[in-house]
Amino acid sequence: MATLYLHCAICGRKQADGLLSGAAWGSTTLPTGAKTEHPAVRGSVVRACPTCVGRDEDWPTTARAAVGSA
């Protein structure tokens, strides 16, 4: 079985997806109708690691811009 990873849209960090690790990561939705091919995007949700969430007060906007959907 393949290991699923969380990918940070801002810094590119990868971490194995799990119940505890996934809960610490930030997630925000993309604008309606936005379509992008990026490892940090699953469906309409983009993820950011705890470090980036802690460093950037406006991390949702930064994450959306990083995947090309600002």
PyRosetta script that sets phi, psi and omega in degrees:
from pyrosetta import init, pose_from_sequence

init()
pose = pose_from_sequence("MATLYLHCAICGRKQADGLLSGAAWGSTTLPTGAKTEHPAVRGSVVRACPTCVGRDEDWPTTARAAVGSA")
pose.set_psi(1, 136.0)
pose.set_omega(1, -178.5)
pose.set_phi(2, -74.5)
pose.set_psi(2, 143.1)
pose.set_omega(2, 176.3)
pose.set_phi(3, -80.7)
pose.set_psi(3, 131.2)
pose.set_omega(3, 176.8)
pose.set_phi(4, -91.9)
pose.set_psi(4, 139.7)
pose.set_omega(4, -178.2)
pose.set_phi(5, -120.2)
pose.set_psi(5, 146.8)
pose.set_omega(5, 167.1)
pose.set_phi(6, -87.8)
pose.set_psi(6, 137.3)
pose.set_omega(6, 178.5)
pose.set_phi(7, -119.9)
pose.set_psi(7, 131.7)
pose.set_omega(7, 177.0)
pose.set_phi(8, -83.3)
pose.set_psi(8, 127.3)
pose.set_omega(8, 179.9)
pose.set_phi(9, -68.8)
pose.set_psi(9, -27.3)
pose.set_omega(9, -173.4)
pose.set_phi(10, -87.1)
pose.set_psi(10, -52.1)
pose.set_omega(10, -175.0)
pose.set_phi(11, -106.8)
pose.set_psi(11, -11.4)
pose.set_omega(11, 179.2)
pose.set_phi(12, 85.3)
pose.set_psi(12, 4.0)
pose.set_omega(12, 179.5)
pose.set_phi(13, -58.2)
pose.set_psi(13, 142.7)
pose.set_omega(13, 175.9)
pose.set_phi(14, -119.1)
pose.set_psi(14, 140.2)
pose.set_omega(14, 177.3)
pose.set_phi(15, -146.1)
pose.set_psi(15, 140.9)
pose.set_omega(15, 178.0)
pose.set_phi(16, -57.7)
pose.set_psi(16, 133.9)
pose.set_omega(16, -179.0)
pose.set_phi(17, -76.6)
pose.set_psi(17, 132.6)
pose.set_omega(17, 177.2)
pose.set_phi(18, -157.5)
pose.set_psi(18, 168.0)
pose.set_omega(18, -176.9)
pose.set_phi(19, -59.4)
pose.set_psi(19, -47.3)
pose.set_omega(19, -178.6)
pose.set_phi(20, -73.8)
pose.set_psi(20, -45.1)
pose.set_omega(20, -178.3)
pose.set_phi(21, -66.7)
pose.set_psi(21, -39.7)
pose.set_omega(21, -179.4)
pose.set_phi(22, -64.5)
pose.set_psi(22, -31.1)
pose.set_omega(22, -178.8)
pose.set_phi(23, -68.4)
pose.set_psi(23, -26.8)
pose.set_omega(23, -178.3)
pose.set_phi(24, -81.1)
pose.set_psi(24, -17.9)
pose.set_omega(24, -176.8)
pose.set_phi(25, -82.9)
pose.set_psi(25, 146.6)
pose.set_omega(25, 176.3)
pose.set_phi(26, -83.7)
pose.set_psi(26, 147.2)
pose.set_omega(26, 175.7)
pose.set_phi(27, -139.8)
pose.set_psi(27, 145.1)
pose.set_omega(27, 178.3)
pose.set_phi(28, -145.0)
pose.set_psi(28, 154.9)
pose.set_omega(28, -178.2)
pose.set_phi(29, -89.9)
pose.set_psi(29, 151.8)
pose.set_omega(29, 174.6)
pose.set_phi(30, -81.6)
pose.set_psi(30, 159.7)
pose.set_omega(30, 176.4)
pose.set_phi(31, -58.9)
pose.set_psi(31, 150.6)
pose.set_omega(31, 179.4)
pose.set_phi(32, -56.1)
pose.set_psi(32, 130.4)
pose.set_omega(32, 178.3)
pose.set_phi(33, 85.3)
pose.set_psi(33, -5.2)
pose.set_omega(33, -179.8)
pose.set_phi(34, -72.5)
pose.set_psi(34, 134.3)
pose.set_omega(34, 177.3)
pose.set_phi(35, -128.8)
pose.set_psi(35, 128.0)
pose.set_omega(35, 179.9)
pose.set_phi(36, -148.5)
pose.set_psi(36, 146.4)
pose.set_omega(36, 176.1)
pose.set_phi(37, -102.8)
pose.set_psi(37, 104.2)
pose.set_omega(37, -179.8)
pose.set_phi(38, -153.3)
pose.set_psi(38, 140.8)
pose.set_omega(38, -178.8)
pose.set_phi(39, -62.9)
pose.set_psi(39, -21.3)
pose.set_omega(39, -179.7)
pose.set_phi(40, -83.5)
pose.set_psi(40, -3.7)
pose.set_omega(40, -177.7)
pose.set_phi(41, -107.5)
pose.set_psi(41, 128.7)
pose.set_omega(41, 172.0)
pose.set_phi(42, -126.9)
pose.set_psi(42, 114.9)
pose.set_omega(42, -175.7)
pose.set_phi(43, 65.5)
pose.set_psi(43, -115.9)
pose.set_omega(43, 178.4)
pose.set_phi(44, -114.4)
pose.set_psi(44, 18.6)
pose.set_omega(44, -177.8)
pose.set_phi(45, -113.1)
pose.set_psi(45, 133.5)
pose.set_omega(45, 176.6)
pose.set_phi(46, -114.2)
pose.set_psi(46, 140.8)
pose.set_omega(46, -174.4)
pose.set_phi(47, -112.7)
pose.set_psi(47, 152.9)
pose.set_omega(47, 174.9)
pose.set_phi(48, -138.7)
pose.set_psi(48, 141.9)
pose.set_omega(48, -177.0)
pose.set_phi(49, -70.8)
pose.set_psi(49, 160.8)
pose.set_omega(49, -179.6)
pose.set_phi(50, -57.9)
pose.set_psi(50, -34.7)
pose.set_omega(50, 179.5)
pose.set_phi(51, -63.7)
pose.set_psi(51, -47.6)
pose.set_omega(51, -179.5)
pose.set_phi(52, -67.3)
pose.set_psi(52, -37.2)
pose.set_omega(52, 177.7)
pose.set_phi(53, -62.7)
pose.set_psi(53, -40.4)
pose.set_omega(53, -179.9)
pose.set_phi(54, -71.8)
pose.set_psi(54, -29.3)
pose.set_omega(54, -177.1)
pose.set_phi(55, -85.1)
pose.set_psi(55, -28.4)
pose.set_omega(55, -172.5)
pose.set_phi(56, -119.6)
pose.set_psi(56, 110.9)
pose.set_omega(56, -179.0)
pose.set_phi(57, -60.9)
pose.set_psi(57, -34.2)
pose.set_omega(57, 179.9)
pose.set_phi(58, -105.1)
pose.set_psi(58, 44.2)
pose.set_omega(58, -176.2)
pose.set_phi(59, -60.1)
pose.set_psi(59, -32.0)
pose.set_omega(59, 178.8)
pose.set_phi(60, -60.0)
pose.set_psi(60, -41.1)
pose.set_omega(60, 178.6)
pose.set_phi(61, -67.5)
pose.set_psi(61, -41.7)
pose.set_omega(61, 178.7)
pose.set_phi(62, -62.8)
pose.set_psi(62, -42.6)
pose.set_omega(62, -180.0)
pose.set_phi(63, -65.2)
pose.set_psi(63, -43.7)
pose.set_omega(63, 178.3)
pose.set_phi(64, -62.3)
pose.set_psi(64, -41.1)
pose.set_omega(64, 179.0)
pose.set_phi(65, -65.4)
pose.set_psi(65, -37.2)
pose.set_omega(65, -178.4)
pose.set_phi(66, -64.8)
pose.set_psi(66, -29.2)
pose.set_omega(66, 179.4)
pose.set_phi(67, -96.8)
pose.set_psi(67, 4.9)
pose.set_omega(67, 176.1)
pose.set_phi(68, 83.3)
pose.set_psi(68, 28.7)
pose.set_omega(68, -178.6)
pose.set_phi(69, -136.4)
pose.set_psi(69, 49.9)
pose.set_omega(69, -177.6)
pose.set_phi(70, -77.3)
pose.dump_pdb("model.pdb")
